[in-house]
Amino acid sequence: MRTTQLSRVGVVVYDLDATQREYERIYGITQWREQEVHTQDAVSYGRRTVETPGVWKSAVGTVYPEGNNGTPITFEIIQPISGESPFHEHLRTKREGICFVQICAQGKVDVRKHFEDLGISRIYSVTVDGQHRDFYDTRSHLGGFLVEMIVGEPTRVGFPDGQGEGFLPVDGVHHFGVIVHNVLESVEWYRAIFGIERFECKTWESGEGRLDNSQYRGESVKHGYFTAQGKAEDFAFEIIECSHGPSHYNREFFDIRGPGIHHIFAWMSTDQQEYDDVVHAMTDAGHPICMGSPLRGHAAEFSYVDTFNSLGGYLIELVVRRSTPNPAYGPDWIIDFKELV
């Protein structure tokens, strides 16, 4: 299985109207497709939800990169109202957050057979506006989120010239940052489900050439985590396993809600002044850096800006790349599934 494009990011929230206002303020999304869904034929965990069918409100909107220099990101924001659905389950067990990703499969793909062959069940099936939607229970395999796989083109809403003035630039999903129990067990499933065959693995810990100056909530800290990064087509995953020390990963995410999508790496620059300007704009707007560090001998730097309560349970990662890093600061090793015996 190979996948081509990211179609949609599904975010579950408590208050749809309030969250839409934040998406307009931060991303500049002003064009939405809104609806209230009353399910008629939903099947959840193999049961028809006759007595308490799911009801939810949703809004679908797209943020477009400035000058079309990148890939648009489409969000489906969902507020569960009543009854049974994976959205209501996510909200009540894990709070707000990214519940699912919708992706487009490449070529002629039998999606149901793909997941059946992997032993992954459909957790939820429903028809919305004449469109049948299947959500697959990949939470234990991938790390706390569901997958909806479709065949066709990605959904976009509105047009770039109709977008409002947000203050957060985006150029696509460079990666989803997913916190898991065990990275090396998870990569097997990322290969099987998405067809990702190559992963760069690295232990990040405080010290020259790795995390050059680790910061968490404004304090210098010593912490560490292990990652594997793998790319599909126009999006990627950074799979993260915490090892030691205080970080946003464990203190404010994993310890509270377990595995899940922690952040979206949405923008990168090679211009230090441009990067500083964006960080200052985010900070002035009430979204300060909550975790970050220079990397690989200061060749790059990442910052997580605190959008957690505004965007619905995830952070945004910003990165500046200043120079080509010393090769000695590259991955600790490469996993290549083409080398399977």
Residue frames as qw, qx, qy, qz and C-alpha x, y, z in Angstrom:
[[0.000, 0.886, 0.463, 0.000, 0.00, 0.00, 0.00],
 [0.367, 0.024, -0.006, 0.930, 1.22, 3.48, -0.92],
 [0.023, 0.824, 0.505, -0.257, -0.60, 6.66, -0.09],
 [0.431, 0.525, 0.229, 0.697, -0.52, 9.89, -2.01],
 [0.005, 0.495, -0.046, 0.867, -2.02, 12.81, -0.21],
 [0.073, -0.297, -0.705, 0.640, -3.31, 13.94, 3.14],
 [0.086, -0.552, -0.604, -0.568, -6.95, 14.86, 2.67],
 [0.423, -0.714, -0.146, -0.538, -8.18, 15.96, 6.09],
 [0.262, 0.144, -0.727, 0.618, -7.25, 16.32, 9.77],
 [0.509, -0.575, -0.525, -0.366, -10.13, 15.47, 12.12],
 [0.160, 0.214, -0.539, 0.799, -10.12, 17.49, 15.36],
 [0.432, -0.597, -0.668, -0.101, -12.64, 16.86, 18.16],
 [0.106, 0.264, -0.291, 0.914, -13.51, 19.88, 20.33],
 [0.035, -0.429, -0.747, 0.506, -15.89, 20.93, 23.09],
 [0.210, 0.764, 0.297, -0.533, -17.12, 24.15, 21.46],
 [0.618, 0.387, 0.491, 0.478, -17.23, 24.29, 17.66],
 [0.167, 0.938, 0.216, 0.214, -18.12, 27.97, 17.34],
 [0.385, -0.877, 0.237, 0.164, -15.34, 29.11, 19.68],
 [0.692, -0.232, 0.524, 0.439, -12.78, 26.88, 17.94],
 [0.534, 0.631, 0.417, 0.379, -13.78, 28.16, 14.49],
 [0.022, -0.998, -0.002, -0.062, -13.10, 31.69, 15.67],
 [0.543, -0.661, 0.435, 0.282, -9.63, 30.60, 16.78],
 [0.695, 0.155, 0.554, 0.431, -8.93, 28.91, 13.43],
 [0.333, 0.863, 0.258, 0.281, -9.90, 32.15, 11.72],
 [0.260, -0.949, 0.171, 0.044, -7.72, 34.22, 14.05],
 [0.585, -0.529, 0.546, 0.284, -4.66, 31.95, 13.87],
 [0.568, 0.082, 0.697, 0.430, -4.84, 30.30, 10.43],
 [0.176, 0.328, -0.246, -0.895, -7.01, 32.82, 8.60],
 [0.006, -0.256, -0.919, -0.298, -9.69, 30.24, 7.67],
 [0.312, 0.206, 0.239, -0.896, -12.94, 32.11, 6.97],
 [0.649, 0.156, -0.421, -0.614, -14.64, 29.77, 4.49],
 [0.292, -0.152, 0.893, -0.306, -16.32, 26.75, 6.07],
 [0.562, -0.137, -0.637, -0.509, -18.68, 23.96, 5.08],
 [0.238, -0.186, 0.682, -0.666, -20.85, 23.44, 8.14],
 [0.631, -0.197, -0.573, -0.485, -23.50, 20.90, 9.05],
 [0.505, -0.314, 0.621, -0.511, -25.21, 19.13, 11.91],
 [0.443, 0.162, -0.843, -0.259, -25.21, 15.37, 11.46],
 [0.710, -0.160, 0.443, -0.523, -27.97, 13.08, 12.77],
 [0.049, 0.298, -0.920, -0.251, -26.89, 9.54, 11.95],
 [0.799, 0.075, -0.027, -0.596, -29.32, 7.02, 10.52],
 [0.951, 0.183, -0.237, -0.071, -27.24, 3.93, 9.65],
 [0.042, 0.742, -0.620, 0.251, -24.18, 4.15, 11.88],
 [0.946, -0.146, -0.284, 0.053, -22.44, 0.96, 12.99],
 [0.087, -0.790, 0.496, -0.348, -20.09, 1.25, 15.98],
 [0.225, -0.389, 0.870, -0.200, -17.95, -1.69, 17.10],
 [0.136, -0.065, -0.953, -0.263, -20.25, -3.97, 15.06],
 [0.044, 0.527, 0.765, -0.367, -23.46, -2.64, 16.64],
 [0.041, 0.602, 0.434, 0.669, -26.17, -0.49, 15.11],
 [0.145, -0.108, -0.453, 0.873, -26.61, 2.61, 17.25],
 [0.184, -0.544, -0.670, -0.471, -30.41, 2.60, 17.24],
 [0.417, -0.736, -0.505, 0.173, -31.20, 3.73, 20.78],
 [0.271, -0.852, 0.029, 0.447, -28.54, 6.44, 21.07],
 [0.713, 0.511, 0.220, 0.427, -27.41, 7.37, 17.54],
 [0.500, -0.270, -0.008, 0.823, -24.57, 9.83, 17.20],
 [0.189, 0.928, 0.289, 0.142, -25.25, 13.51, 16.67],
 [0.550, -0.402, 0.053, 0.730, -22.50, 16.06, 16.02],
 [0.291, 0.938, 0.047, -0.181, -21.80, 19.44, 14.48],
 [0.741, -0.112, 0.313, 0.584, -18.90, 19.83, 12.09],
 [0.258, 0.925, -0.077, -0.267, -17.08, 22.48, 10.09],
 [0.819, 0.082, 0.312, 0.475, -14.63, 21.75, 7.28],
 [0.164, 0.975, -0.075, -0.131, -12.17, 24.46, 6.25],
 [0.856, 0.216, 0.047, 0.467, -8.83, 24.73, 4.46],
 [0.239, -0.872, 0.181, 0.387, -5.78, 26.86, 5.17],
 [0.775, 0.579, 0.073, 0.242, -3.75, 27.69, 2.06],
 [0.641, -0.321, 0.073, 0.693, -0.01, 28.45, 2.06],
 [0.110, 0.850, -0.012, -0.516, 0.84, 31.97, 1.04],
 [0.259, 0.657, -0.524, -0.476, 1.54, 32.16, -2.67],
 [0.961, 0.149, -0.061, -0.225, 0.64, 28.46, -2.98],
 [0.332, 0.602, -0.697, 0.205, 4.17, 27.65, -1.81],
 [0.194, -0.189, 0.877, -0.396, 3.28, 24.40, -0.12],
 [0.278, -0.261, -0.884, -0.270, 0.34, 22.07, 0.43],
 [0.464, -0.445, -0.019, -0.766, -3.04, 23.19, 1.81],
 [0.099, -0.030, -0.916, 0.388, -4.24, 21.67, 5.09],
 [0.509, -0.371, -0.385, -0.674, -7.93, 20.85, 5.46],
 [0.055, -0.079, 0.791, -0.604, -9.40, 20.52, 8.93],
 [0.515, -0.447, -0.580, -0.446, -12.67, 18.91, 9.96],
 [0.065, -0.215, 0.606, -0.763, -13.58, 20.26, 13.38],
 [0.531, -0.342, -0.709, -0.315, -16.22, 18.19, 15.17],
 [0.270, -0.271, 0.525, -0.760, -18.28, 18.92, 18.28],
 [0.287, -0.241, -0.924, -0.072, -20.10, 15.79, 19.50],
 [0.415, -0.355, 0.026, -0.837, -23.56, 16.55, 20.84],
 [0.727, -0.206, 0.458, -0.468, -25.06, 13.23, 21.88],
 [0.958, 0.214, 0.023, -0.191, -25.11, 9.50, 21.24],
 [0.785, -0.321, 0.432, 0.306, -22.35, 7.11, 20.22],
 [0.643, 0.749, -0.112, 0.117, -19.56, 7.97, 17.80],
 [0.800, 0.000, -0.180, 0.572, -15.77, 7.74, 17.84],
 [0.158, 0.589, -0.066, 0.790, -15.75, 11.51, 18.16],
 [0.591, -0.665, -0.002, -0.456, -17.77, 11.44, 21.37],
 [0.936, -0.253, -0.137, 0.203, -15.62, 8.58, 22.66],
 [0.608, 0.313, -0.161, 0.712, -12.43, 10.53, 21.96],
 [0.114, -0.667, 0.068, -0.733, -13.73, 13.66, 23.67],
 [0.726, -0.586, 0.007, -0.360, -14.86, 11.81, 26.80],
 [0.945, -0.233, -0.012, 0.227, -11.80, 9.57, 27.17],
 [0.697, 0.044, 0.068, 0.713, -8.94, 11.70, 25.79],
 [0.047, -0.743, -0.163, 0.648, -10.37, 15.26, 25.74],
 [0.487, 0.825, -0.046, -0.284, -9.94, 17.58, 22.77],
 [0.411, -0.493, 0.654, 0.401, -7.48, 16.49, 20.12],
 [0.434, 0.407, -0.596, -0.539, -6.78, 15.08, 16.68],
 [0.780, -0.023, 0.504, -0.371, -9.07, 12.05, 16.48],
 [0.813, 0.268, 0.490, 0.166, -8.39, 10.88, 12.92],
 [0.011, -0.530, 0.459, 0.713, -6.56, 11.57, 9.68],
 [0.764, 0.510, 0.349, -0.188, -8.22, 11.10, 6.31],
 [0.228, -0.511, 0.620, 0.549, -5.85, 10.07, 3.54],
 [0.735, 0.521, -0.111, -0.420, -6.16, 9.32, -0.18],
 [0.764, -0.173, 0.589, 0.199, -4.97, 5.93, -1.40],
 [0.115, 0.563, -0.556, -0.601, -2.98, 5.67, -4.60],
 [0.224, 0.150, -0.859, -0.436, -4.43, 3.79, -7.57],
 [0.724, -0.231, -0.399, -0.513, -7.15, 1.15, -7.48],
 [0.094, 0.240, -0.821, 0.509, -7.24, 0.11, -3.86],
 [0.618, -0.470, -0.570, -0.270, -9.74, -2.08, -2.02],
 [0.104, -0.599, 0.425, -0.671, -9.59, -0.16, 1.24],
 [0.807, -0.370, 0.172, -0.428, -11.66, -2.60, 3.28],
 [0.971, 0.101, -0.175, 0.125, -9.58, -5.57, 2.15],
 [0.397, 0.595, -0.427, 0.554, -6.38, -3.66, 2.92],
 [0.322, -0.521, 0.475, -0.632, -7.38, -3.25, 6.56],
 [0.938, -0.148, 0.059, -0.307, -8.99, -6.69, 6.83],
 [0.849, 0.318, -0.346, 0.241, -5.74, -8.30, 5.65],
 [0.225, 0.500, -0.515, 0.659, -3.95, -6.42, 8.42],
 [0.448, -0.382, -0.770, 0.244, -6.47, -7.55, 11.02],
 [0.040, -0.114, -0.262, 0.957, -7.58, -3.97, 11.68],
 [0.088, 0.573, 0.814, -0.036, -11.30, -3.53, 12.26],
 [0.055, -0.521, -0.267, -0.809, -13.68, -0.80, 11.22],
 [0.120, -0.210, -0.666, 0.706, -14.57, 0.92, 14.44],
 [0.270, 0.587, 0.390, -0.656, -17.28, 3.07, 12.87],
 [0.192, 0.210, 0.689, 0.666, -19.20, 3.26, 9.60],
 [0.169, 0.653, 0.472, -0.568, -21.73, 5.93, 8.72],
 [0.357, 0.508, 0.512, 0.593, -23.33, 7.67, 5.75],
 [0.114, -0.660, -0.219, 0.709, -23.15, 11.47, 5.78],
 [0.341, 0.679, -0.116, -0.639, -24.78, 13.43, 2.93],
 [0.875, 0.436, -0.038, -0.207, -24.84, 10.33, 0.77],
 [0.427, 0.628, -0.628, 0.171, -21.14, 9.62, 1.33],
 [0.921, -0.337, -0.193, 0.013, -20.19, 6.42, 3.15],
 [0.079, 0.775, -0.522, 0.347, -17.37, 6.88, 5.65],
 [0.925, -0.204, -0.301, 0.108, -15.33, 4.12, 7.34],
 [0.133, -0.824, 0.460, -0.303, -13.03, 4.74, 10.29],
 [0.857, 0.092, -0.490, 0.132, -10.43, 2.09, 11.12],
 [0.645, -0.759, 0.061, -0.072, -9.24, 1.41, 14.65],
 [0.714, 0.442, -0.306, 0.448, -5.52, 2.05, 14.31],
 [0.338, -0.870, 0.161, -0.321, -5.19, 3.56, 17.80],
 [0.800, -0.499, 0.319, 0.090, -3.15, 0.75, 19.34],
 [0.844, 0.268, 0.231, 0.403, -1.10, 0.31, 16.15],
 [0.429, 0.627, 0.080, 0.646, -0.20, 3.90, 15.28],
 [0.334, -0.088, -0.428, 0.835, -0.63, 5.76, 18.55],
 [0.021, 0.455, 0.547, -0.703, -4.04, 7.02, 19.62],
 [0.363, 0.442, -0.085, -0.816, -5.71, 8.08, 16.35],
 [0.718, 0.364, 0.583, -0.108, -8.02, 6.57, 13.73],
 [0.128, -0.255, 0.599, 0.749, -7.51, 6.38, 9.97],
 [0.623, 0.589, 0.390, -0.335, -10.13, 7.11, 7.32],
 [0.301, -0.268, 0.660, 0.634, -8.81, 6.05, 3.92],
 [0.592, 0.638, 0.284, -0.403, -10.53, 7.13, 0.72],
 [0.562, 0.115, 0.571, 0.588, -9.88, 6.70, -3.00],
 [0.240, 0.860, 0.379, 0.243, -9.93, 9.95, -4.93],
 [0.336, 0.539, -0.125, 0.762, -8.78, 13.51, -4.54],
 [0.277, -0.231, -0.576, 0.734, -8.35, 15.45, -1.29],
 [0.070, -0.837, -0.537, -0.084, -11.17, 17.64, -0.05],
 [0.295, -0.005, -0.112, 0.949, -10.54, 21.38, -0.12],
 [0.022, -0.811, -0.571, 0.125, -12.88, 24.18, 0.95],
 [0.009, -0.945, -0.037, 0.325, -12.79, 27.70, -0.45],
 [0.705, 0.580, 0.007, 0.408, -9.97, 29.33, -2.38],
 [0.614, -0.146, -0.208, 0.747, -6.66, 30.96, -1.43],
 [0.109, 0.314, 0.096, 0.938, -7.80, 34.44, -2.48],
 [0.500, -0.606, -0.327, -0.525, -10.80, 34.15, -0.17],
 [0.706, -0.282, -0.515, 0.395, -8.73, 33.38, 2.91],
 [0.286, -0.948, -0.090, -0.110, -8.56, 35.80, 5.82],
 [0.285, 0.722, -0.467, 0.424, -5.49, 37.24, 7.52],
 [0.871, -0.464, -0.134, 0.088, -4.14, 34.76, 10.03],
 [0.066, -0.896, 0.433, -0.064, -0.79, 35.30, 11.72],
 [0.665, -0.336, 0.659, 0.105, 0.47, 31.71, 11.56],
 [0.477, 0.539, -0.524, -0.456, 2.04, 30.84, 8.19],
 [0.818, -0.076, 0.567, -0.067, 1.79, 27.24, 6.99],
 [0.344, 0.550, -0.603, -0.464, 3.39, 25.35, 4.13],
 [0.765, 0.057, -0.581, -0.272, 1.86, 21.92, 4.71],
 [0.835, -0.496, 0.186, -0.152, 2.15, 19.05, 7.16],
 [0.283, 0.649, -0.702, 0.080, 5.89, 18.41, 7.28],
 [0.397, -0.021, -0.911, 0.111, 4.94, 15.82, 9.87],
 [0.677, -0.591, -0.156, -0.410, 2.48, 14.80, 12.53],
 [0.108, 0.445, -0.762, 0.457, 4.27, 14.33, 15.85],
 [0.818, -0.289, -0.337, -0.367, 2.82, 11.16, 17.41],
 [0.205, -0.528, 0.717, -0.406, 3.67, 10.04, 20.94],
 [0.856, -0.010, -0.451, -0.250, 3.66, 6.26, 21.38],
 [0.816, -0.529, 0.229, -0.051, 4.65, 3.62, 23.93],
 [0.688, -0.287, 0.547, 0.382, 7.26, 1.99, 21.70],
 [0.296, 0.701, -0.309, -0.570, 8.65, 3.53, 18.52],
 [0.045, 0.374, -0.863, -0.337, 10.21, 0.41, 17.04],
 [0.300, 0.307, 0.896, -0.114, 7.01, -1.61, 17.42],
 [0.358, 0.708, 0.313, -0.523, 4.97, 1.21, 15.87],
 [0.136, 0.579, -0.504, -0.627, 7.06, 1.64, 12.71],
 [0.199, 0.053, 0.953, 0.220, 6.01, -1.84, 11.58],
 [0.259, 0.640, 0.695, -0.200, 2.42, -0.62, 11.46],
 [0.160, 0.774, -0.085, -0.607, 3.27, 2.66, 9.74],
 [0.025, -0.324, 0.792, 0.518, 4.85, 0.56, 7.01],
 [0.174, 0.269, 0.944, 0.081, 1.92, -1.86, 6.78],
 [0.201, 0.733, 0.557, -0.335, -0.82, 0.79, 6.80],
 [0.196, 0.891, -0.024, -0.408, 0.75, 3.67, 4.88],
 [0.855, 0.447, 0.069, 0.253, 3.48, 1.94, 2.91],
 [0.027, -0.926, 0.363, -0.099, 6.27, 3.98, 4.49],
 [0.956, 0.110, -0.206, 0.178, 9.45, 1.95, 4.04],
 [0.580, 0.298, -0.312, 0.691, 12.22, 4.21, 5.35],
 [0.458, -0.864, -0.190, -0.084, 12.58, 5.74, 8.81],
 [0.387, 0.536, -0.427, 0.617, 15.39, 7.87, 10.26],
 [0.712, -0.592, -0.373, 0.052, 15.89, 7.06, 13.94],
 [0.321, 0.500, -0.361, 0.719, 17.57, 9.30, 16.49],
 [0.519, -0.580, -0.518, 0.355, 17.85, 9.70, 20.22],
 [0.073, 0.737, 0.002, 0.672, 17.36, 13.33, 21.17],
 [0.650, -0.601, -0.352, 0.303, 18.85, 14.31, 24.50],
 [0.110, -0.989, 0.077, 0.053, 20.39, 17.40, 26.04],
 [0.671, -0.406, 0.399, 0.475, 23.92, 17.84, 24.71],
 [0.092, 0.642, -0.411, -0.641, 25.94, 19.26, 21.85],
 [0.118, 0.203, -0.828, -0.509, 24.86, 18.00, 18.44],
 [0.109, -0.420, -0.898, -0.075, 21.48, 16.73, 19.61],
 [0.189, -0.891, -0.382, -0.153, 19.43, 19.13, 21.77],
 [0.499, 0.374, -0.236, 0.746, 21.90, 21.98, 22.11],
 [0.030, -0.104, 0.432, -0.895, 19.88, 23.95, 24.67],
 [0.253, -0.440, -0.840, -0.192, 16.63, 22.24, 25.73],
 [0.185, -0.099, 0.263, -0.942, 13.84, 24.51, 26.98],
 [0.275, -0.459, -0.827, -0.174, 10.50, 23.62, 28.57],
 [0.277, -0.856, -0.429, -0.077, 8.10, 26.32, 29.76],
 [0.041, 0.944, -0.143, 0.296, 10.87, 28.91, 29.84],
 [0.596, -0.668, 0.446, -0.012, 13.30, 26.81, 31.86],
 [0.383, 0.540, -0.742, -0.105, 16.47, 25.04, 30.76],
 [0.871, -0.212, 0.322, -0.306, 15.94, 21.31, 31.24],
 [0.019, 0.389, -0.897, -0.208, 17.67, 18.00, 30.64],
 [0.776, 0.179, 0.440, -0.415, 15.38, 15.57, 28.90],
 [0.041, -0.322, 0.834, 0.447, 15.43, 12.95, 26.21],
 [0.763, 0.329, 0.360, -0.424, 13.25, 11.12, 23.72],
 [0.376, -0.142, 0.806, 0.434, 13.64, 8.70, 20.83],
 [0.545, 0.567, 0.105, -0.609, 12.13, 9.31, 17.38],
 [0.464, 0.088, 0.753, 0.458, 11.63, 7.69, 14.01],
 [0.326, 0.597, 0.011, -0.733, 10.69, 9.88, 11.05],
 [0.393, 0.142, 0.827, 0.376, 9.08, 8.48, 7.94],
 [0.256, 0.372, -0.135, -0.882, 7.49, 10.15, 4.90],
 [0.600, 0.455, 0.653, -0.082, 4.42, 9.14, 2.93],
 [0.492, 0.551, 0.393, 0.547, 3.78, 11.37, -0.11],
 [0.103, 0.661, 0.026, 0.743, 2.91, 14.94, 0.87],
 [0.541, -0.711, 0.175, -0.413, 2.95, 14.40, 4.63],
 [0.531, 0.301, -0.730, 0.306, 5.07, 12.55, 7.17],
 [0.746, -0.618, -0.202, -0.144, 5.17, 11.22, 10.72],
 [0.186, 0.532, -0.656, 0.502, 7.55, 11.77, 13.58],
 [0.809, -0.389, -0.419, -0.138, 6.99, 8.91, 16.02],
 [0.016, 0.651, -0.468, 0.597, 8.12, 9.81, 19.53],
 [0.791, -0.369, -0.479, 0.089, 8.92, 7.78, 22.64],
 [0.234, -0.865, 0.258, -0.361, 9.74, 9.69, 25.83],
 [0.753, 0.111, -0.561, 0.326, 12.73, 8.45, 27.80],
 [0.525, -0.405, -0.463, 0.588, 13.54, 10.84, 30.66],
 [0.199, -0.136, -0.104, 0.965, 13.13, 14.34, 32.08],
 [0.256, 0.636, 0.514, -0.515, 10.28, 16.87, 31.99],
 [0.074, -0.024, 0.553, 0.830, 8.79, 17.84, 28.63],
 [0.548, 0.151, 0.022, -0.822, 5.48, 18.83, 27.10],
 [0.536, 0.122, -0.772, -0.320, 5.38, 15.34, 25.61],
 [0.433, -0.180, -0.857, 0.214, 5.02, 13.61, 28.96],
 [0.060, -0.204, -0.560, 0.801, 3.94, 16.21, 31.52],
 [0.356, 0.340, 0.152, -0.857, 1.15, 17.79, 29.50],
 [0.632, 0.263, -0.442, -0.580, 0.19, 15.12, 26.98],
 [0.575, 0.117, -0.806, -0.075, 1.16, 11.47, 27.42],
 [0.110, -0.007, -0.807, 0.579, 0.76, 11.37, 31.21],
 [0.400, 0.201, 0.329, -0.832, -2.76, 12.76, 30.86],
 [0.744, 0.375, 0.048, -0.551, -4.20, 11.19, 27.71],
 [0.804, -0.048, 0.570, 0.162, -1.77, 8.51, 26.58],
 [0.441, -0.008, 0.588, 0.678, -0.63, 8.01, 22.96],
 [0.335, 0.817, 0.446, -0.147, -1.80, 10.49, 20.35],
 [0.494, 0.562, 0.168, 0.641, -0.96, 13.21, 17.84],
 [0.455, -0.583, -0.275, 0.615, 0.83, 15.83, 19.87],
 [0.018, -0.702, 0.108, 0.704, 1.74, 18.42, 17.23],
 [0.697, 0.631, 0.297, 0.167, 1.73, 19.41, 13.59],
 [0.425, -0.394, 0.292, 0.761, 4.99, 20.64, 12.07],
 [0.423, 0.759, 0.491, -0.063, 3.36, 23.20, 9.79],
 [0.312, 0.945, -0.045, 0.089, 6.00, 25.78, 8.84],
 [0.777, -0.286, 0.150, 0.540, 9.73, 26.01, 8.21],
 [0.277, 0.958, -0.068, -0.005, 12.02, 28.85, 7.17],
 [0.805, 0.085, -0.068, 0.583, 15.67, 29.29, 6.27],
 [0.140, 0.647, -0.041, 0.748, 15.50, 32.99, 7.23],
 [0.386, -0.211, -0.663, 0.606, 16.32, 33.68, 10.89],
 [0.121, 0.049, 0.167, -0.977, 14.58, 37.07, 10.91],
 [0.560, -0.151, -0.470, -0.666, 11.43, 35.63, 9.36],
 [0.607, -0.235, -0.749, 0.123, 11.41, 32.86, 11.95],
 [0.228, -0.157, -0.511, 0.813, 11.93, 35.33, 14.81],
 [0.293, -0.056, -0.099, -0.949, 9.10, 37.51, 13.49],
 [0.639, -0.228, -0.596, -0.429, 6.67, 34.58, 13.41],
 [0.532, -0.237, -0.702, 0.409, 7.66, 33.43, 16.92],
 [0.057, -0.095, -0.313, 0.943, 7.18, 37.00, 18.21],
 [0.445, -0.132, -0.313, -0.828, 3.80, 37.31, 16.47],
 [0.653, -0.272, -0.694, -0.130, 2.63, 34.05, 18.00],
 [0.412, -0.200, -0.600, 0.656, 3.89, 35.09, 21.44],
 [0.107, 0.009, 0.100, -0.989, 2.22, 38.50, 21.21],
 [0.573, -0.163, -0.427, -0.680, -1.02, 36.77, 20.25],
 [0.690, -0.391, 0.360, -0.491, -0.94, 34.65, 23.41],
 [0.993, 0.107, -0.034, -0.025, 0.82, 31.56, 22.05],
 [0.141, -0.822, 0.551, 0.019, 4.32, 31.50, 23.55],
 [0.576, 0.355, -0.736, 0.015, 6.96, 28.83, 23.03],
 [0.792, -0.476, 0.181, -0.338, 6.31, 25.98, 25.46],
 [0.828, -0.274, 0.431, 0.229, 9.17, 23.72, 24.38],
 [0.642, 0.759, -0.098, 0.047, 12.09, 23.92, 21.98],
 [0.664, -0.533, 0.344, 0.395, 15.80, 23.78, 21.36],
 [0.334, 0.722, -0.517, -0.315, 18.56, 24.49, 18.86],
 [0.963, 0.033, 0.263, -0.054, 19.52, 21.24, 17.12],
 [0.876, 0.281, 0.164, 0.356, 22.56, 19.53, 15.62],
 [0.548, -0.165, 0.043, 0.819, 25.15, 22.10, 16.62],
 [0.107, 0.640, 0.203, -0.733, 22.74, 25.03, 16.14],
 [0.120, 0.010, 0.703, 0.701, 22.26, 24.19, 12.46],
 [0.325, -0.465, -0.581, -0.583, 18.50, 24.35, 13.10],
 [0.105, -0.008, 0.625, -0.774, 16.05, 25.20, 15.86],
 [0.301, -0.441, -0.751, -0.389, 12.52, 24.07, 16.63],
 [0.179, -0.050, 0.453, -0.872, 9.80, 25.67, 18.74],
 [0.149, -0.497, -0.845, -0.130, 6.42, 24.39, 19.82],
 [0.169, -0.217, 0.091, -0.957, 4.03, 27.32, 20.13],
 [0.108, 0.201, 0.864, -0.450, 1.22, 26.79, 22.62],
 [0.426, -0.037, -0.362, -0.829, -1.94, 26.52, 20.54],
 [0.110, -0.077, -0.983, 0.126, -3.21, 23.62, 22.63],
 [0.153, 0.466, 0.688, -0.536, -6.35, 25.21, 24.09],
 [0.300, 0.527, -0.076, -0.791, -7.12, 27.32, 21.02],
 [0.422, 0.350, -0.638, -0.541, -6.88, 24.82, 18.15],
 [0.898, -0.097, -0.071, -0.423, -8.19, 21.75, 19.94],
 [0.882, -0.370, 0.290, -0.021, -5.55, 19.74, 21.77],
 [0.857, 0.179, 0.133, 0.465, -2.40, 19.99, 19.66],
 [0.292, -0.737, 0.162, 0.588, 0.66, 22.24, 19.30],
 [0.649, 0.759, -0.006, 0.058, 2.19, 23.82, 16.20],
 [0.730, -0.348, 0.237, 0.539, 5.88, 23.29, 15.46],
 [0.358, 0.927, -0.108, -0.042, 7.96, 26.01, 13.78],
 [0.838, -0.197, 0.231, 0.453, 11.49, 25.35, 12.50],
 [0.255, 0.912, -0.269, -0.173, 14.36, 27.46, 11.19],
 [0.918, 0.039, 0.167, 0.359, 17.16, 25.79, 9.26],
 [0.120, -0.922, 0.205, 0.304, 20.30, 27.90, 9.40],
 [0.163, 0.659, -0.697, -0.230, 22.87, 25.66, 7.74],
 [0.849, 0.127, -0.492, -0.146, 23.67, 22.12, 6.68],
 [0.696, -0.639, 0.288, -0.156, 24.41, 20.11, 9.84],
 [0.044, -0.559, 0.827, 0.037, 27.59, 18.18, 10.42],
 [0.714, 0.067, -0.611, -0.335, 26.99, 14.63, 9.08],
 [0.295, 0.081, -0.847, 0.434, 28.03, 13.33, 12.49],
 [0.276, 0.103, 0.501, -0.814, 24.82, 14.84, 13.87],
 [0.525, 0.032, -0.534, -0.662, 22.59, 12.89, 11.49],
 [0.867, -0.251, -0.129, -0.412, 20.37, 9.89, 12.29],
 [0.494, -0.506, 0.696, -0.126, 21.66, 7.24, 14.67],
 [0.308, -0.036, 0.908, 0.282, 20.46, 4.60, 12.23],
 [0.480, 0.192, -0.332, -0.789, 18.11, 4.00, 9.30],
 [0.559, 0.155, 0.790, -0.198, 15.28, 1.48, 9.15],
 [0.387, 0.364, -0.494, -0.688, 14.68, 0.40, 5.55],
 [0.761, 0.063, 0.541, -0.351, 11.98, -2.22, 5.08],
 [0.731, 0.567, -0.312, -0.215, 13.32, -2.99, 1.61],
 [0.183, 0.539, -0.802, 0.179, 16.05, -4.85, 3.52],
 [0.803, -0.207, 0.350, -0.435, 13.62, -7.40, 4.97],
 [0.131, -0.335, 0.921, 0.152, 15.07, -10.89, 4.83]]
